[in-house]
Amino acid sequence: MRPKDVCILTGATGGIGQEIAQLFDKKGFELILHGRNELKLETLQKSLKGNHHIICGDLNDAEVRRVLIDEAFIDREHQPTMLINNAGISQFKGIDEVNVNDIESLIATNLIATIDFTRLFVSHVKQGSTIVNVGSAFGAIGYPGYSLYCASKFGLRGFTEALIRELANSEHRVCYFAPRATNTSINSKSVQQMNTELGNKSDSPEFVAQELLKLINSKSVRKTVGWPEKLFARINGILPEIVDKSIVKQTKEILTFARGEQ
């Protein structure tokens, strides 16, 4: 990549976000780093070698989204040509423990904010662009205890797929990137314990960042990281009953972790 390639990275101070920033900095991108905590953004910015910028604000606020996009594009020698929608939150709860605030917050953060921020980005870009929506293996596989998270990521996958096809004849390239469980603070202690107990594999954020860059440098528009998650996602799309049987065997144990009963 050339130094003039400018990438807006949302959720830059999260576990995966920081590794994307570090990797892209080494590859010569100019970054516009987004987050909600200005101190963390400044710390990340100072740790990088390149000439990068920060935009700080809560993407759940529609007016803030508009202001942040304006900040990202205004008075820049090189305009942004890439958007990585990485910001997101997770939740591991049984449906009987979920409340309406949980529903609204998670769907707003993972889906509504991403859709609108993408819309604003496309409306500002004056040339071709690359848009990468960071989803999840749980955007293709429904999993107990993650009903809200799955709903948001299934929605994001559908939005991205539609946009891939809608913009196929334009200068915009839209991609969907789906990592599996990643070793970051987004996963609670109970999630980590469950993954260990059930033998669920996870990846380092460094590896995930490298896989995302591979997607960008390829001609593909979709990438699922991890095995057997990649296989399960394909089977689930054709014969979900097979995956039902596999996961239901573990549901009781999964929910003991979701409810903190282990």
Stockholm file with secondary structure:
# STOCKHOLM 1.0

chainA/1-262         MRPKDVCILTGATGGIGQEIAQLFDKKGFELILHGRNELKLETLQKSLKGNHHIICGDLNDAEVRRVLIDEAFIDREHQPTMLINNAGISQFKGIDEVNVNDIESLIATNLIATIDFTRLFVSHVKQGSTIVNVGSAFGAIGYPGYSLYCASKFGLRGFTEALIRELANSEHRVCYFAPRATNTSINSKSVQQMNTELGNKSDSPEFVAQELLKLINSKSVRKTVGWPEKLFARINGILPEIVDKSIVKQTKEILTFARGEQ
#=GR chainA/1-262 SS CCTTCEEEETTTTSHHHHHHHHHHHHTTCEEEEEESCHHHHHHHHHHSSSCCEEEECCTTSHHHHHHHHHHHHTTCSSCCCEEEECCCCCCCCCGGGCCHHHHHHHHIIIIIHHHHHHHHHHHHCSSCEEEEEECCGGGTSCCTTCHHHHHHHHHHHHHHHHHHHHTTTSSEEEEEEECCCBSSTTSCHHHHHHHHHHTCCCBCHHHHHHHHHHHHHSSCSEEECSTTHHHHHHHHHHCHHHHHHHHHTTHHHHHHHHTTCC
#=GC SS_cons         CCTTCEEEETTTTSHHHHHHHHHHHHTTCEEEEEESCHHHHHHHHHHSSSCCEEEECCTTSHHHHHHHHHHHHTTCSSCCCEEEECCCCCCCCCGGGCCHHHHHHHHIIIIIHHHHHHHHHHHHCSSCEEEEEECCGGGTSCCTTCHHHHHHHHHHHHHHHHHHHHTTTSSEEEEEEECCCBSSTTSCHHHHHHHHHHTCCCBCHHHHHHHHHHHHHSSCSEEECSTTHHHHHHHHHHCHHHHHHHHHTTHHHHHHHHTTCC
//
